[in-house]
Amino acid sequence: MNNLPIKPTGCCEPFNTEPWAEKEITWKDKIFVKDHVTSLFHIPLNMGPKIVKNMALIEKANAKAPHQLMLTDEKSLWGADIYIDVSKDVPGAQMATLSGTYLTKVFEGPYKNVGQWATEMKKYVENKGRKLIKLYFSYTTCPKCAKVYGKNYVVLFAQID
């Protein structure tokens, strides 16, 4: 087995599952850069350019957050809102805040399993005796980087009562 350290691609950072594996976190007015992505049956059509544009604004403002985190709100078959974690307001970007308590769970595998993971996450929340309010998805790497790293992690954030 190869135990060499993972070499970053220069695109997406290698993902560390530990901070997000079956955790309960609470945010109060946590700030994000928010944007909208056009989708076709939940397949994003313009996510790459939206991320590149927003990351340029974030870097220019020196507002990168300590953890690489982007949440996706799969609002419909035709689009999703993305939330990119930042350390401060970013000029020229739409800002949003999220508040609440969230249960997190890390999944690994192909994107086609997202529906199955959402069902599993709902059961996980119920087994904790909690009520699901909203589900966010964190796609931790782009498909090209996931292939290089050999793992495709997706973290589900369940906002709970």
DSSP file (Angstrom, degrees, kcal/mol; ACC not computed):
  #  RESIDUE AA STRUCTURE BP1 BP2  ACC     N-H-->O    O-->H-N    N-H-->O    O-->H-N    TCO  KAPPA ALPHA  PHI   PSI    X-CA   Y-CA   Z-CA
    1    1 A M              0   0    0      0, 0.0     2,-0.7     0, 0.0     0, 0.0   0.000 360.0 360.0 360.0 140.6    0.0    0.0    0.0
    2    2 A N        +     0   0    0      1,-0.1     0, 0.0     2,-0.0     0, 0.0  -0.722 360.0 174.5 -85.2 114.0    1.2    3.5   -0.9
    3    3 A N        +     0   0    0     -2,-0.7    -1,-0.1     2,-0.0     3,-0.1   0.144  33.6 129.9-105.4  18.2    1.6    5.6    2.3
    4    4 A L        -     0   0    0      1,-0.1     3,-0.1     3,-0.0    -2,-0.0  -0.405  69.5 -95.3 -69.4 148.6    3.2    8.6    0.5
    5    5 A P        -     0   0    0      0, 0.0     2,-0.4     0, 0.0    -1,-0.1  -0.315  44.2-102.2 -63.2 148.9    1.6   12.0    1.3
    6    6 A I        -     0   0    0     -3,-0.1   143,-0.1     1,-0.1    -3,-0.0  -0.573  32.6-136.1 -74.1 128.6   -1.0   13.2   -1.1
    7    7 A K        -     0   0    0     -2,-0.4    -1,-0.1    -3,-0.1    -3,-0.0  -0.763  22.9-117.7 -88.3 123.8    0.4   15.8   -3.5
    8    8 A P        -     0   0    0      0, 0.0     5,-0.1     0, 0.0    -1,-0.1  -0.254  11.4-142.6 -59.8 146.9   -2.0   18.7   -4.0
    9    9 A T        -     0   0    0      3,-0.8     4,-0.1     1,-0.0    -2,-0.0   0.667  35.4-116.5 -83.4 -18.0   -3.2   19.3   -7.5
   10   10 A G  S    S+     0   0    0      2,-0.3     3,-0.1     1,-0.0    -1,-0.0   0.374 104.4  65.3  90.9  -4.0   -3.2   23.1   -7.4
   11   11 A C  S    S+     0   0    0      1,-0.5     2,-0.4   131,-0.0    -1,-0.0   0.675 108.0  12.6-109.9 -83.7   -6.9   23.0   -7.9
   12   12 A C  S    S-     0   0    0    130,-0.1    -3,-0.8     1,-0.0    -1,-0.5  -0.813  80.7-120.8 -98.8 139.2   -8.8   21.4   -5.0
   13   13 A E        -     0   0    0     -2,-0.4    -1,-0.0   127,-0.1   132,-0.0  -0.444  38.8 -91.8 -72.7 149.4   -7.0   20.7   -1.7
   14   14 A P        -     0   0    0      0, 0.0     2,-0.4     0, 0.0    -1,-0.1  -0.392  51.5-116.7 -57.7 141.3   -6.8   17.1   -0.5
   15   15 A F        -     0   0    0     -3,-0.1     2,-0.6     2,-0.0   126,-0.0  -0.701  18.8-154.8 -94.1 131.9   -9.8   16.6    1.8
   16   16 A N        -     0   0    0     -2,-0.4     4,-0.2     1,-0.1    -1,-0.0  -0.914   4.6-167.0-100.6 115.9   -9.5   15.8    5.5
   17   17 A T    >>  +     0   0    0     -2,-0.6     3,-1.9     1,-0.2     4,-1.1   0.759  68.0  85.7 -74.3 -25.1  -12.6   13.9    6.6
   18   18 A E  G >4 S+     0   0    0      1,-0.3     3,-0.7     2,-0.2    -1,-0.2   0.835  84.0  52.1 -53.0 -46.5  -11.9   14.3   10.4
   19   19 A P  G 34 S+     0   0    0      0, 0.0    -1,-0.3     0, 0.0    -2,-0.1   0.706 121.2  34.2 -65.1 -14.7  -13.5   17.7   11.0
   20   20 A W  G X4 S+     0   0    0     -3,-1.9     2,-0.8    -4,-0.2     3,-0.6   0.452  81.8 118.3-119.5  -2.9  -16.7   16.6    9.4
   21   21 A A  T << S-     0   0    0     -4,-1.1    84,-0.2    -3,-0.7   134,-0.0  -0.579 100.0 -32.9 -77.9 107.0  -17.2   12.9   10.2
   22   22 A E  T 3  S+     0   0    0     -2,-0.8     2,-0.3    82,-0.2    -1,-0.3   0.925  97.6 151.6  49.1  59.4  -20.4   12.5   12.3
   23   23 A K    <   -     0   0    0     -3,-0.6    81,-2.5    81,-0.4     2,-0.5  -0.745  44.2-139.6-112.5 160.9  -20.2   15.9   14.0
   24   24 A E  E     +A  103   0A   0     -2,-0.3     2,-0.3    79,-0.2    79,-0.2  -0.992  30.6 177.0-118.4 120.6  -22.8   18.3   15.5
   25   25 A I  E     -A  102   0A   0     77,-2.6    77,-3.1    -2,-0.5     2,-0.4  -0.921  18.1-153.1-125.6 149.9  -21.9   21.9   14.7
   26   26 A T  E     -A  101   0A   0     -2,-0.3     2,-0.4    75,-0.2    75,-0.2  -0.987  10.5-170.8-124.9 130.4  -23.7   25.1   15.5
   27   27 A W  E     -A  100   0A   0     73,-2.9    73,-3.0    -2,-0.4     2,-0.5  -0.935   9.0-165.5-117.7 141.8  -23.3   28.3   13.4
   28   28 A K  E    S-     0   0A   0     -2,-0.4    71,-0.2    71,-0.2     3,-0.1  -0.950  80.9 -26.2-125.8 110.7  -24.6   31.8   14.2
   29   29 A D  E    S-     0   0A   0     -2,-0.5     2,-0.3     1,-0.2    70,-0.2   0.879  80.7-175.8  53.8  43.6  -24.5   34.1   11.2
   30   30 A K  E     -A   98   0A   0     68,-2.4    68,-1.9     1,-0.1     2,-0.3  -0.559  22.7-126.7 -69.3 129.3  -21.6   32.2    9.6
   31   31 A I  E     +A   97   0A   0     -2,-0.3    55,-1.4    55,-0.2     2,-0.3  -0.584  34.5 167.7 -91.2 143.6  -20.7   34.2    6.5
   32   32 A F  E     -AB  96  85A   0     64,-2.7    64,-2.4    -2,-0.3     2,-0.5  -0.964  39.1-115.9-141.1 154.1  -20.5   32.8    3.0
   33   33 A V  E     -AB  95  84A   0     51,-2.6    51,-3.0    -2,-0.3     2,-0.4  -0.846  41.2-154.9 -85.0 132.7  -20.2   34.0   -0.6
   34   34 A K  E     +AB  94  83A   0     60,-3.2    60,-0.5    -2,-0.5     2,-0.3  -0.900  22.5 158.4-116.3 140.9  -23.4   32.9   -2.3
   35   35 A D  E     - B   0  82A   0     47,-2.0    47,-2.8    -2,-0.4     2,-0.4  -0.937  33.6-117.3-148.6 171.0  -24.0   32.3   -6.0
   36   36 A H  E     - B   0  81A   0     -2,-0.3     2,-0.4    45,-0.2    45,-0.2  -0.945  19.8-158.9-118.6 136.3  -26.5   30.3   -8.1
   37   37 A V  E     - B   0  80A   0     43,-3.4    43,-2.3    -2,-0.4     2,-0.3  -0.930  16.9-130.0-114.0 135.0  -25.5   27.5  -10.5
   38   38 A T  E     - B   0  79A   0     -2,-0.4     7,-3.3    41,-0.2     8,-0.9  -0.677  32.7-174.6 -82.5 136.5  -27.7   26.4  -13.4
   39   39 A S  E     -G   44   0B   0     39,-2.5     2,-0.5    -2,-0.3    38,-0.0  -0.879  27.2-147.2-130.0 160.4  -28.3   22.6  -13.5
   40   40 A L  E >  S-G   43   0B   0      3,-2.1     3,-1.3    -2,-0.3    38,-0.2  -0.940  93.3 -21.5-126.9 107.0  -30.0   20.0  -15.7
   41   41 A F  T 3  S-     0   0    0     36,-0.9    37,-0.2    -2,-0.5    36,-0.1   0.925 129.2 -51.0  54.4  48.1  -31.5   17.3  -13.6
   42   42 A H  T 3  S+     0   0    0     35,-2.1    -1,-0.3     1,-0.2    36,-0.1   0.462 111.0 125.0  69.8   4.9  -29.2   18.3  -10.7
   43   43 A I  E <   -G   40   0B   0     -3,-1.3    -3,-2.1    34,-0.3    -1,-0.2  -0.852  64.5-126.5 -93.2 115.9  -26.1   18.1  -13.0
   44   44 A P  E     -G   39   0B   0      0, 0.0    -5,-0.3     0, 0.0     4,-0.1  -0.365  25.8-175.0 -66.9 136.8  -24.3   21.5  -12.7
   45   45 A L  S    S+     0   0    0     -7,-3.3    -6,-0.2    -2,-0.1     3,-0.1   0.722  81.3  20.7-101.6 -28.0  -23.7   23.2  -16.0
   46   46 A N  S  > S+     0   0    0     -8,-0.9     4,-1.6     2,-0.1     5,-0.2   0.031  81.3 117.4-132.6  29.1  -21.7   26.3  -14.9
   47   47 A M  H  > S+     0   0    0     -9,-0.2     4,-2.7     2,-0.2     5,-0.2   0.931  73.9  56.2 -65.8 -45.1  -20.3   25.4  -11.5
   48   48 A G  H  > S+     0   0    0      1,-0.2     4,-2.7     2,-0.2     5,-0.2   0.941 109.7  43.4 -53.7 -55.4  -16.6   25.6  -12.6
   49   49 A P  H  > S+     0   0    0      0, 0.0     4,-2.4     0, 0.0    -1,-0.2   0.863 113.8  52.5 -61.3 -34.4  -16.8   29.2  -13.9
   50   50 A K  H  X S+     0   0    0     -4,-1.6     4,-2.4     2,-0.2    -2,-0.2   0.914 111.8  45.6 -66.8 -41.8  -18.9   30.3  -10.9
   51   51 A I  H  X S+     0   0    0     -4,-2.7     4,-3.1     2,-0.2     5,-0.3   0.929 112.9  50.0 -66.9 -44.5  -16.3   28.9   -8.5
   52   52 A V  H  X S+     0   0    0     -4,-2.7     4,-1.9    -5,-0.2    -2,-0.2   0.928 112.7  47.6 -59.0 -45.9  -13.4   30.4  -10.4
   53   53 A K  H  X S+     0   0    0     -4,-2.4     4,-1.6    -5,-0.2    -2,-0.2   0.941 116.3  42.8 -60.9 -49.0  -15.1   33.8  -10.4
   54   54 A N  H  X S+     0   0    0     -4,-2.4     4,-2.6     1,-0.2    -2,-0.2   0.877 111.3  53.9 -69.2 -38.1  -15.9   33.7   -6.7
   55   55 A M  H  X S+     0   0    0     -4,-3.1     4,-2.9     1,-0.2     5,-0.2   0.867 106.1  54.1 -65.0 -34.6  -12.5   32.3   -5.6
   56   56 A A  H  X S+     0   0    0     -4,-1.9     4,-2.3    -5,-0.3    -1,-0.2   0.923 111.0  45.5 -63.7 -42.5  -10.8   35.2   -7.5
   57   57 A L  H  X S+     0   0    0     -4,-1.6     4,-1.8     2,-0.2    -2,-0.2   0.907 113.8  49.6 -64.3 -41.7  -12.9   37.7   -5.5
   58   58 A I  H  <>S+     0   0    0     -4,-2.6     5,-2.5     2,-0.2     4,-0.3   0.927 112.9  45.8 -63.9 -46.2  -12.3   35.8   -2.2
   59   59 A E  H ><5S+     0   0    0     -4,-2.9     3,-1.2     1,-0.2    -1,-0.2   0.898 110.5  53.4 -65.3 -40.3   -8.5   35.7   -2.8
   60   60 A K  H 3<5S+     0   0    0     -4,-2.3    -1,-0.2     1,-0.3    -2,-0.2   0.863 112.1  45.6 -61.4 -35.9   -8.4   39.4   -3.8
   61   61 A A  T 3<5S-     0   0    0     -4,-1.8    -1,-0.3    -5,-0.2    -2,-0.2   0.440 109.1-126.4 -85.8  -0.3  -10.2   40.2   -0.5
   62   62 A N  T < 5 +     0   0    0     -3,-1.2    -3,-0.2    -4,-0.3    -2,-0.1   0.939  68.7 134.2  52.6  49.5   -7.8   37.9    1.4
   63   63 A A      < +     0   0    0     -5,-2.5    24,-2.7    -6,-0.1    25,-0.4   0.127  15.9 143.3-118.7  18.1  -10.9   36.2    2.8
   64   64 A K  B     -H   86   0C   0     -6,-0.3    22,-0.2    22,-0.2     4,-0.1  -0.388  47.7-127.7 -61.7 136.4  -10.1   32.5    2.4
   65   65 A A        -     0   0    0     20,-0.7    22,-0.1     2,-0.2    -1,-0.1  -0.417  19.4-111.7 -80.0 159.3  -11.5   30.5    5.3
   66   66 A P  S    S+     0   0    0      0, 0.0     2,-0.4     0, 0.0    -1,-0.1   0.860 104.7  46.4 -61.7 -35.9   -9.3   28.2    7.3
   67   67 A H  S    S-     0   0    0      2,-0.0     2,-0.8     0, 0.0    -2,-0.2  -0.887  90.1-120.2-107.6 139.4  -11.2   25.1    6.0
   68   68 A Q        +     0   0    0     -2,-0.4     2,-0.4    -4,-0.1    -4,-0.0  -0.686  51.5 159.6 -72.8 112.9  -12.0   24.6    2.4
   69   69 A L        +     0   0    0     -2,-0.8    16,-2.6    16,-0.2     2,-0.4  -0.973  19.2 169.4-145.2 126.0  -15.8   24.4    2.5
   70   70 A M  E     -C   84   0A   0     -2,-0.4     2,-0.3    14,-0.2    69,-0.3  -0.986  15.8-159.3-134.7 125.8  -18.5   24.9   -0.1
   71   71 A L  E     -C   83   0A   0     12,-2.8    12,-2.9    -2,-0.4     2,-0.4  -0.786   3.2-154.1-102.7 147.7  -22.2   23.9    0.6
   72   72 A T  E     -CD  82 137A   0     65,-2.5    65,-2.3    -2,-0.3     2,-0.8  -0.986   5.3-157.8-123.5 129.5  -24.7   23.3   -2.2
   73   73 A D  E     -C   81   0A   0      8,-3.1     2,-2.1    -2,-0.4     8,-2.0  -0.899  13.9-150.4-103.9 101.7  -28.5   23.8   -1.7
   74   74 A E  E     +     0   0A   0     -2,-0.8     6,-0.2    61,-0.3    61,-0.1  -0.505  26.4 170.2 -75.0  81.9  -30.0   21.6   -4.4
   75   75 A K  E     -     0   0A   0     -2,-2.1     2,-0.3     4,-0.3    -1,-0.2   0.817  57.9 -20.6 -69.0 -33.9  -33.1   23.8   -4.8
   76   76 A S  E >  S-C   79   0A   0      3,-1.9     3,-0.7    -3,-0.2   -34,-0.2  -0.941  72.0 -86.8-160.5 177.8  -34.5   22.1   -7.9
   77   77 A L  T 3  S+     0   0    0     -2,-0.3   -35,-2.1     1,-0.2   -36,-0.9   0.708 125.1  48.5 -64.1 -19.6  -33.6   20.0  -10.9
   78   78 A W  T 3  S+     0   0    0      1,-0.2   -39,-2.5   -38,-0.2     2,-0.3   0.447 118.7   2.0-107.7  -3.3  -32.7   23.2  -12.7
   79   79 A G  E <   -BC  38  76A   0     -3,-0.7    -3,-1.9   -41,-0.3     2,-0.3  -0.976  48.3-155.5-176.3 162.4  -30.4   25.0  -10.3
   80   80 A A  E     -B   37   0A   0    -43,-2.3   -43,-3.4    -2,-0.3     2,-0.4  -0.985  20.8-127.0-144.1 151.4  -28.6   25.1   -7.0
   81   81 A D  E     -BC  36  73A   0     -8,-2.0    -8,-3.1    -2,-0.3     2,-0.4  -0.851  24.7-153.1 -96.6 138.0  -27.3   27.8   -4.6
   82   82 A I  E     -BC  35  72A   0    -47,-2.8   -47,-2.0    -2,-0.4     2,-0.5  -0.897   5.4-161.7-111.8 144.7  -23.7   27.5   -3.6
   83   83 A Y  E     -BC  34  71A   0    -12,-2.9   -12,-2.8    -2,-0.4     2,-0.6  -0.979   4.6-163.0-126.2 115.0  -22.2   28.8   -0.4
   84   84 A I  E     -BC  33  70A   0    -51,-3.0   -51,-2.6    -2,-0.5   -14,-0.2  -0.891  24.4-121.7-104.2 121.8  -18.4   29.3   -0.2
   85   85 A D  E     +B   32   0A   0    -16,-2.6   -20,-0.7    -2,-0.6     2,-0.3  -0.359  38.4 175.7 -63.3 132.7  -17.0   29.7    3.4
   86   86 A V  B     -H   64   0C   0    -55,-1.4   -55,-0.2   -22,-0.2   -22,-0.2  -0.913  37.6-133.9-136.2 163.4  -15.1   32.9    3.9
   87   87 A S  S    S-     0   0    0    -24,-2.7     2,-0.3    -2,-0.3   -23,-0.1   0.604  86.5  -3.0 -93.5 -13.7  -13.4   34.7    6.8
   88   88 A K  S    S-     0   0    0    -25,-0.4    -1,-0.2   -57,-0.0   -27,-0.1  -0.965  96.5 -55.4-163.8 172.5  -14.9   38.2    6.1
   89   89 A D        -     0   0    0     -2,-0.3   -56,-0.1    -3,-0.1    -2,-0.1  -0.250  47.6-144.1 -58.2 145.8  -17.1   40.1    3.6
   90   90 A V    >   -     0   0    0      3,-0.1     3,-1.8   -58,-0.1   -32,-0.1  -0.951  13.5-128.9-118.7 111.9  -16.0   40.0    0.0
   91   91 A P  T 3  S+     0   0    0      0, 0.0     3,-0.1     0, 0.0   -30,-0.1  -0.327  93.5  20.0 -58.6 136.5  -16.5   43.1   -2.1
   92   92 A G  T 3  S+     0   0    0      1,-0.3     2,-0.3    -2,-0.0   -35,-0.1   0.381 106.2 100.1  86.2  -3.5  -18.2   42.4   -5.4
   93   93 A A  S <  S-     0   0    0     -3,-1.8     2,-0.5   -36,-0.1    -1,-0.3  -0.830  79.4-110.3-113.8 152.8  -19.7   39.1   -4.2
   94   94 A Q  E     -A   34   0A   0    -60,-0.5   -60,-3.2    -2,-0.3     2,-0.3  -0.704  39.4-152.1 -77.7 127.0  -23.2   38.3   -2.9
   95   95 A M  E     +A   33   0A   0     -2,-0.5     2,-0.3   -62,-0.2   -62,-0.2  -0.737  18.7 172.9-103.1 151.0  -22.9   37.6    0.8
   96   96 A A  E     -A   32   0A   0    -64,-2.4   -64,-2.7    -2,-0.3     2,-0.4  -0.970  18.0-142.9-147.8 159.1  -25.1   35.3    2.9
   97   97 A T  E     -A   31   0A   0     -2,-0.3     2,-0.4   -66,-0.2   -66,-0.2  -0.944   6.2-157.5-124.5 150.5  -25.2   33.9    6.4
   98   98 A L  E     -A   30   0A   0    -68,-1.9   -68,-2.4    -2,-0.4     2,-0.3  -0.988  12.2-179.8-124.7 137.8  -26.2   30.6    7.7
   99   99 A S  E     +     0   0A   0     -2,-0.4     2,-0.2   -70,-0.2   -71,-0.2  -0.968  31.7  68.4-132.6 149.9  -27.3   29.9   11.3
  100  100 A G  E    S-A   27   0A   0    -73,-3.0   -73,-2.9    -2,-0.3     2,-0.4  -0.787  75.7 -63.5 138.5-178.4  -28.4   26.7   13.0
  101  101 A T  E     -AE  26 160A   0     59,-0.6    59,-2.8    -2,-0.2     2,-0.4  -0.893  47.7-170.2-108.5 137.8  -27.3   23.3   14.3
  102  102 A Y  E     -AE  25 159A   0    -77,-3.1   -77,-2.6    -2,-0.4     2,-0.4  -0.974  19.0-148.4-132.6 138.8  -26.1   20.8   11.8
  103  103 A L  E     -AE  24 158A   0     55,-2.4    55,-3.1    -2,-0.4     2,-0.3  -0.894  25.2-157.5 -98.7 137.8  -25.3   17.1   11.9
  104  104 A T  E     + E   0 157A   0    -81,-2.5   -81,-0.4    -2,-0.4     2,-0.3  -0.873  15.8 177.3-118.8 151.6  -22.6   16.1    9.4
  105  105 A K  E     - E   0 156A   0     51,-1.5    51,-2.6    -2,-0.3     2,-0.4  -0.967  21.6-135.6-151.8 135.5  -21.7   12.8    7.8
  106  106 A V  E     - E   0 155A   0     -2,-0.3     2,-0.3    49,-0.2    49,-0.2  -0.775  20.9-174.0 -96.4 134.2  -19.0   12.0    5.2
  107  107 A F  E     - E   0 154A   0     47,-3.0    47,-2.6    -2,-0.4     2,-0.4  -0.895   7.0-157.4-121.7 154.8  -19.8    9.7    2.3
  108  108 A E  E     + E   0 153A   0     -2,-0.3    45,-0.2    45,-0.2    -2,-0.0  -0.999  44.5  62.9-136.7 133.7  -17.4    8.4   -0.4
  109  109 A G  S    S-     0   0    0     43,-2.1    -2,-0.1    -2,-0.4    42,-0.0  -0.911  82.9 -24.4 147.5-172.5  -18.2    7.2   -3.9
  110  110 A P    >   -     0   0    0      0, 0.0     3,-2.2     0, 0.0     4,-0.1  -0.316  57.0-115.5 -71.5 152.0  -19.5    8.3   -7.2
  111  111 A Y  G >  S+     0   0    0      1,-0.3     3,-2.1     2,-0.2     4,-0.2   0.756 109.1  75.6 -56.9 -26.3  -21.9   11.3   -7.5
  112  112 A K  G 3  S+     0   0    0      1,-0.3     3,-0.4     2,-0.1    -1,-0.3   0.679  86.0  65.0 -62.1 -14.9  -24.7    9.0   -8.7
  113  113 A N  G <>  +     0   0    0     -3,-2.2     4,-2.5     1,-0.2    -1,-0.3   0.421  69.3 102.2 -86.1   1.6  -25.0    7.9   -5.0
  114  114 A V  H <> S+     0   0    0     -3,-2.1     4,-2.5     1,-0.2    -1,-0.2   0.875  79.2  51.2 -57.1 -42.1  -26.1   11.3   -3.8
  115  115 A G  H  > S+     0   0    0     -3,-0.4     4,-1.9     1,-0.2    -1,-0.2   0.911 111.5  47.9 -61.1 -42.6  -29.8   10.2   -3.6
  116  116 A Q  H  > S+     0   0    0     -4,-0.3     4,-2.3    -3,-0.2    -2,-0.2   0.897 111.8  50.3 -63.7 -41.7  -28.9    7.1   -1.6
  117  117 A W  H  X S+     0   0    0     -4,-2.5     4,-2.7     2,-0.2    -2,-0.2   0.886 107.2  54.0 -65.4 -38.8  -26.7    9.2    0.7
  118  118 A A  H  X S+     0   0    0     -4,-2.5     4,-2.2    -5,-0.2    -1,-0.2   0.919 109.9  47.5 -61.8 -42.6  -29.5   11.8    1.3
  119  119 A T  H  X S+     0   0    0     -4,-1.9     4,-1.8     1,-0.2    -2,-0.2   0.919 112.9  48.5 -62.9 -43.7  -31.8    8.9    2.3
  120  120 A E  H  X S+     0   0    0     -4,-2.3     4,-2.2     1,-0.2    -2,-0.2   0.878 110.3  52.0 -63.6 -37.8  -29.1    7.5    4.6
  121  121 A M  H  X S+     0   0    0     -4,-2.7     4,-2.4     2,-0.2    -1,-0.2   0.901 106.5  53.0 -67.3 -39.8  -28.6   11.0    6.1
  122  122 A K  H  X S+     0   0    0     -4,-2.2     4,-2.2     1,-0.2    -1,-0.2   0.907 111.1  47.0 -60.8 -41.5  -32.3   11.4    6.9
  123  123 A K  H  X S+     0   0    0     -4,-1.8     4,-2.8     2,-0.2    -1,-0.2   0.884 109.2  54.7 -66.7 -38.6  -32.3    8.1    8.7
  124  124 A Y  H  X S+     0   0    0     -4,-2.2     4,-1.0     2,-0.2    -2,-0.2   0.915 109.5  47.2 -59.7 -44.4  -29.1    9.1   10.6
  125  125 A V  H ><>S+     0   0    0     -4,-2.4     5,-2.1     2,-0.2     3,-0.6   0.930 112.7  48.8 -63.5 -46.4  -30.9   12.3   11.8
  126  126 A E  H ><5S+     0   0    0     -4,-2.2     3,-2.0     1,-0.2    -2,-0.2   0.900 107.4  55.2 -60.5 -41.8  -34.0   10.3   12.8
  127  127 A N  H 3<5S+     0   0    0     -4,-2.8    -1,-0.2     1,-0.3    -2,-0.2   0.738 103.6  55.7 -65.4 -22.0  -31.8    7.8   14.7
  128  128 A K  T <<5S-     0   0    0     -4,-1.0    -1,-0.3    -3,-0.6    -2,-0.2   0.426 119.7-113.8 -86.1   0.1  -30.3   10.7   16.7
  129  129 A G  T < 5S+     0   0    0     -3,-2.0     2,-0.2     1,-0.3    -3,-0.2   0.766  76.0 125.8  74.8  25.8  -33.9   11.7   17.7
  130  130 A R      < -     0   0    0     -5,-2.1     2,-0.5    30,-0.0    -1,-0.3  -0.698  59.3-121.8-115.5 166.2  -33.7   14.9   15.7
  131  131 A K        -     0   0    0     -2,-0.2    30,-1.7    -3,-0.1     2,-0.4  -0.935  24.3-128.1-112.2 129.5  -35.9   16.5   13.0
  132  132 A L  E     + F   0 160A   0     -2,-0.5    28,-0.2    28,-0.2     3,-0.1  -0.592  29.7 170.5 -76.3 128.1  -34.4   17.4    9.6
  133  133 A I  E     -     0   0A   0     26,-3.6     2,-0.3     1,-0.4    27,-0.2   0.810  66.6 -10.4 -99.8 -48.7  -35.0   21.0    8.5
  134  134 A K  E     - F   0 159A   0     25,-1.2    25,-3.1     2,-0.0     2,-0.5  -0.992  58.1-138.6-154.8 150.0  -32.8   21.3    5.4
  135  135 A L  E     - F   0 158A   0     -2,-0.3   -61,-0.3    23,-0.2     2,-0.3  -0.960  16.4-173.4-118.6 129.0  -30.0   19.3    3.7
  136  136 A Y  E     - F   0 157A   0     21,-2.8    21,-2.7    -2,-0.5     2,-0.4  -0.898  12.7-145.0-116.5 150.1  -26.9   20.8    2.2
  137  137 A F  E     -DF  72 156A   0    -65,-2.3   -65,-2.5    -2,-0.3     2,-0.6  -0.937   3.4-159.0-115.6 136.2  -24.2   18.9    0.2
  138  138 A S  E     - F   0 155A   0     17,-2.7    17,-2.4    -2,-0.4     2,-0.8  -0.916   3.4-162.8-116.6 104.1  -20.5   19.7    0.3
  139  139 A Y  E     - F   0 154A   0     -2,-0.6    15,-0.2   -69,-0.3   -69,-0.0  -0.781   9.4-162.7 -84.4 110.7  -18.8   18.4   -2.8
  140  140 A T        +     0   0    0     13,-1.6     2,-0.3    -2,-0.8    -1,-0.2   0.702  62.9  14.8 -79.1 -22.0  -15.2   18.4   -1.5
  141  141 A T  S    S-     0   0    0     12,-0.4    -1,-0.1  -129,-0.1    -3,-0.0  -0.979  80.0-103.8-146.2 157.3  -13.3   18.2   -4.8
  142  142 A C     >  -     0   0    0     -2,-0.3     4,-2.5     1,-0.1     5,-0.2  -0.378  45.8-101.3 -72.9 162.8  -14.0   18.6   -8.5
  143  143 A P  H  > S+     0   0    0      0, 0.0     4,-1.8     0, 0.0     5,-0.1   0.866 121.7  53.2 -56.1 -38.1  -14.3   15.4  -10.5
  144  144 A K  H  > S+     0   0    0      1,-0.2     4,-1.8     2,-0.2     5,-0.1   0.929 112.1  43.8 -64.9 -44.2  -10.7   15.8  -11.9
  145  145 A C  H  > S+     0   0    0      1,-0.2     4,-3.0     2,-0.2     5,-0.2   0.885 109.6  56.5 -69.1 -37.8   -9.2   16.2   -8.5
  146  146 A A  H  X>S+     0   0    0     -4,-2.5     4,-1.5     1,-0.2     5,-0.8   0.897 107.7  49.6 -58.5 -39.5  -11.3   13.3   -7.1
  147  147 A K  H  <5S+     0   0    0     -4,-1.8    -1,-0.2    -5,-0.2    -2,-0.2   0.918 112.1  47.0 -65.7 -43.3   -9.8   11.1   -9.8
  148  148 A V  H  <5S+     0   0    0     -4,-1.8    -2,-0.2     1,-0.2    -1,-0.2   0.920 116.3  43.8 -63.8 -43.8   -6.2   12.2   -9.0
  149  149 A Y  H  <5S-     0   0    0     -4,-3.0    -1,-0.2     2,-0.2    -2,-0.2   0.682 104.0-131.2 -77.5 -18.1   -6.7   11.7   -5.2
  150  150 A G  T  <5S+     0   0    0     -4,-1.5     2,-0.3    -5,-0.2    -3,-0.2   0.548  77.8  84.5  80.2   6.8   -8.5    8.4   -5.7
  151  151 A K      < -     0   0    0     -5,-0.8     2,-0.5    -6,-0.2    -2,-0.2  -0.999  57.7-159.7-141.5 140.4  -11.4    9.4   -3.4
  152  152 A N        -     0   0    0     -2,-0.3   -43,-2.1    -3,-0.1     2,-0.3  -0.861  21.1-172.5-121.2  94.8  -14.6   11.3   -4.0
  153  153 A Y  E     -E  108   0A   0     -2,-0.5   -13,-1.6   -45,-0.2   -12,-0.4  -0.692   8.6-177.0 -91.2 139.0  -15.8   12.6   -0.6
  154  154 A V  E     -EF 107 139A   0    -47,-2.6   -47,-3.0    -2,-0.3     2,-0.5  -0.999  11.4-154.6-131.2 129.8  -19.2   14.3   -0.2
  155  155 A V  E     -EF 106 138A   0    -17,-2.4   -17,-2.7    -2,-0.4     2,-0.5  -0.911   6.0-150.4-106.2 129.2  -20.2   15.7    3.2
  156  156 A L  E     -EF 105 137A   0    -51,-2.6   -51,-1.5    -2,-0.5     2,-0.6  -0.865   4.7-160.3 -99.0 132.3  -23.9   16.1    4.0
  157  157 A F  E     -EF 104 136A   0    -21,-2.7   -21,-2.8    -2,-0.5     2,-0.7  -0.953   5.5-164.3-111.2 112.7  -24.9   18.8    6.4
  158  158 A A  E     -EF 103 135A   0    -55,-3.1   -55,-2.4    -2,-0.6     2,-0.4  -0.876  11.6-145.9-101.5 111.2  -28.4   18.2    7.9
  159  159 A Q  E     -EF 102 134A   0    -25,-3.1   -26,-3.6    -2,-0.7   -25,-1.2  -0.647  28.1-165.5 -74.0 128.9  -29.8   21.3    9.5
  160  160 A I  E      EF 101 132A   0    -59,-2.8   -59,-0.6    -2,-0.4   -28,-0.2  -0.711 360.0 360.0-119.2 165.8  -31.8   20.0   12.5
  161  161 A D              0   0    0    -30,-1.7   -29,-0.1    -2,-0.2   -59,-0.1   0.476 360.0 360.0 -66.5 360.0  -34.4   21.4   14.9
